[in-house]
Amino acid sequence: MDEVAEQLGYAVYHDDVVTVRRLLAAGADPNGVDEIDIPFMDTAVARGSVGALRVLVEYKGRLDGTANGGSPLLYHVVAGCDLPAMLPVLVELGADVQKPLNSHDWTALHVAAAYGYIHSARLLLDAGADPAARTSDGLTPAELAMANGHHDLIKILNVS
């Protein structure tokens, strides 16, 4: 690991926008990883480093990237809690709310519906998420909400 990447990881962790911008302007990779192989984008999202995230994206940090070989950023944000602070930021920065998040074709809206996250579901719908999208098993977000007992979500998810 080089010193620049270590500095960038530290700056992202602490939301030090000035240092993040300086290191990226000098050629650091916004899609790189820190000394323990955690992508800088993941660190920014997990830490709530909104300023650092904005600068990483400005320098072509990928919003559709995966969390160290795992699921995309939107999955981790939505699965974490109902309307986490970073969800509106990711949507504002252009995260694709329609992109499947796993091999079963779940979108962020499917995840929100399965967990019963009504506030996240509303934000995703407002951002253009398709309530009629189907998983590889043919399930819509409303069907996942119903199967998991989240009846309060069904009304906003039904598109009949």
VEXDREN-2710 file (C-alpha; in Angstrom, 1 decimal):
% VEXDREN-2710
k/r/px/py/pz
1/MET/0.0/0.0/0.0
2/ASP/1.4/3.3/-0.9
3/GLU/1.5/6.4/1.3
4/VAL/-0.9/8.4/-0.8
5/ALA/-3.6/5.7/-0.5
6/GLU/-3.1/5.5/3.2
7/GLN/-3.5/9.3/3.5
8/LEU/-6.6/9.2/1.3
9/GLY/-8.1/6.5/3.4
10/TYR/-7.5/8.5/6.6
11/ALA/-8.9/11.7/5.0
12/VAL/-12.0/10.0/3.8
13/TYR/-12.5/8.3/7.2
14/HIS/-12.4/11.8/8.8
15/ASP/-14.3/13.6/6.1
16/ASP/-11.3/15.9/5.4
17/VAL/-12.6/17.3/2.1
18/VAL/-9.5/19.5/1.6
19/THR/-7.1/16.6/1.8
20/VAL/-9.3/14.3/-0.2
21/ARG/-9.5/16.8/-3.0
22/ARG/-5.8/17.5/-2.9
23/LEU/-4.9/13.8/-3.1
24/LEU/-7.3/13.1/-5.9
25/ALA/-6.1/16.1/-7.8
26/ALA/-2.6/14.7/-7.5
27/GLY/-3.8/11.4/-9.1
28/ALA/-5.0/9.2/-6.3
29/ASP/-7.6/6.6/-7.4
30/PRO/-11.1/7.4/-5.9
31/ASN/-12.0/3.7/-6.5
32/GLY/-9.0/2.4/-4.6
33/VAL/-8.8/0.7/-1.2
34/ASP/-7.3/1.6/2.1
35/GLU/-4.6/-0.4/4.0
36/ILE/-7.2/-3.1/5.0
37/ASP/-8.7/-3.4/1.5
38/ILE/-11.9/-1.4/2.2
39/PRO/-12.8/0.8/-0.8
40/PHE/-12.7/4.5/-0.1
41/MET/-16.3/4.9/-1.4
42/ASP/-17.4/2.3/1.2
43/THR/-15.6/4.1/4.0
44/ALA/-17.2/7.4/3.0
45/VAL/-20.7/5.9/3.0
46/ALA/-20.2/3.8/6.2
47/ARG/-18.8/6.8/8.1
48/GLY/-21.3/9.3/6.8
49/SER/-18.5/11.3/5.2
50/VAL/-20.8/13.3/2.9
51/GLY/-18.2/15.8/1.8
52/ALA/-15.5/13.2/1.1
53/LEU/-18.1/11.1/-0.9
54/ARG/-19.1/14.1/-3.0
55/VAL/-15.4/14.8/-3.9
56/LEU/-14.8/11.1/-4.6
57/VAL/-17.7/11.1/-7.0
58/GLU/-16.5/14.3/-8.6
59/TYR/-13.3/12.5/-9.3
60/LYS/-15.1/9.5/-10.8
61/GLY/-15.7/7.4/-7.7
62/ARG/-18.1/4.7/-8.8
63/LEU/-21.5/4.7/-7.0
64/ASP/-22.2/1.3/-8.5
65/GLY/-19.1/-0.2/-7.0
66/THR/-19.3/-3.1/-4.7
67/ALA/-18.4/-3.3/-1.0
68/ASN/-15.0/-5.1/-1.2
69/GLY/-16.4/-7.9/-3.5
70/GLY/-19.8/-7.9/-1.8
71/SER/-23.0/-6.0/-2.5
72/PRO/-23.2/-2.5/-4.0
73/LEU/-23.3/0.6/-1.9
74/LEU/-27.1/1.1/-2.2
75/TYR/-27.7/-2.4/-0.7
76/HIS/-25.6/-1.7/2.3
77/VAL/-27.2/1.7/2.9
78/VAL/-30.8/0.5/2.5
79/ALA/-30.3/-2.8/4.4
80/GLY/-28.8/-0.9/7.3
81/CYS/-31.9/1.1/8.5
82/ASP/-34.9/3.0/7.4
83/LEU/-33.9/6.1/5.5
84/PRO/-30.3/6.2/6.5
85/ALA/-28.7/9.6/6.1
86/MET/-26.6/8.5/3.1
87/LEU/-29.5/7.2/1.0
88/PRO/-30.6/10.7/-0.2
89/VAL/-27.0/11.6/-0.8
90/LEU/-26.4/8.6/-3.0
91/VAL/-29.6/9.2/-4.9
92/GLU/-28.7/12.9/-5.4
93/LEU/-25.2/11.9/-6.6
94/GLY/-26.7/9.6/-9.2
95/ALA/-26.9/6.1/-7.8
96/ASP/-29.0/3.9/-10.0
97/VAL/-32.0/2.9/-8.0
98/GLN/-33.1/0.5/-10.7
99/LYS/-29.8/-1.5/-10.9
100/PRO/-30.1/-5.0/-9.5
101/LEU/-28.1/-5.3/-6.3
102/ASN/-27.5/-9.1/-6.4
103/SER/-27.7/-12.1/-8.6
104/HIS/-31.4/-12.5/-7.7
105/ASP/-32.2/-9.1/-9.4
106/TRP/-33.2/-7.4/-6.1
107/THR/-33.3/-3.6/-6.4
108/ALA/-32.9/-1.2/-3.5
109/LEU/-36.7/-1.0/-3.4
110/HIS/-37.0/-4.8/-3.0
111/VAL/-34.6/-4.6/-0.1
112/ALA/-36.5/-1.7/1.5
113/ALA/-39.8/-3.6/1.1
114/ALA/-38.4/-6.9/2.5
115/TYR/-37.1/-5.0/5.6
116/GLY/-40.2/-2.9/6.0
117/TYR/-38.4/0.4/5.5
118/ILE/-41.3/2.7/4.5
119/HIS/-39.2/6.0/4.5
120/SER/-36.5/4.4/2.3
121/ALA/-39.1/3.0/0.0
122/ARG/-40.8/6.4/-0.4
123/LEU/-37.5/8.1/-1.2
124/LEU/-36.6/5.3/-3.7
125/LEU/-40.0/5.6/-5.4
126/ASP/-39.6/9.4/-5.6
127/ALA/-36.2/8.8/-7.2
128/GLY/-37.8/6.7/-9.9
129/ALA/-37.5/3.1/-8.5
130/ASP/-39.9/0.8/-10.3
131/PRO/-42.5/-0.8/-8.0
132/ALA/-43.3/-3.3/-10.7
133/ALA/-39.7/-4.6/-10.9
134/ARG/-39.4/-8.3/-10.4
135/THR/-36.7/-10.4/-8.8
136/SER/-35.4/-13.5/-10.6
137/ASP/-38.0/-15.4/-8.7
138/GLY/-40.7/-13.1/-10.1
139/LEU/-41.5/-11.2/-6.9
140/THR/-42.3/-7.5/-6.8
141/PRO/-41.4/-5.2/-3.9
142/ALA/-45.1/-5.3/-2.7
143/GLU/-45.1/-9.1/-2.7
144/LEU/-41.9/-9.1/-0.6
145/ALA/-43.4/-6.6/1.8
146/MET/-46.5/-8.7/2.2
147/ALA/-44.5/-11.9/2.6
148/ASN/-42.6/-10.3/5.5
149/GLY/-45.7/-8.8/7.2
150/HIS/-45.0/-5.1/6.2
151/HIS/-48.6/-4.3/5.3
152/ASP/-48.1/-0.5/5.8
153/LEU/-45.8/-0.6/2.7
154/ILE/-48.1/-2.5/0.4
155/LYS/-50.4/0.5/-0.3
156/ILE/-47.5/2.7/-1.5
157/LEU/-45.9/-0.1/-3.5
158/ASN/-49.0/-1.4/-5.3
159/VAL/-49.2/-0.3/-8.9
160/SER/-52.3/-2.0/-10.0
END
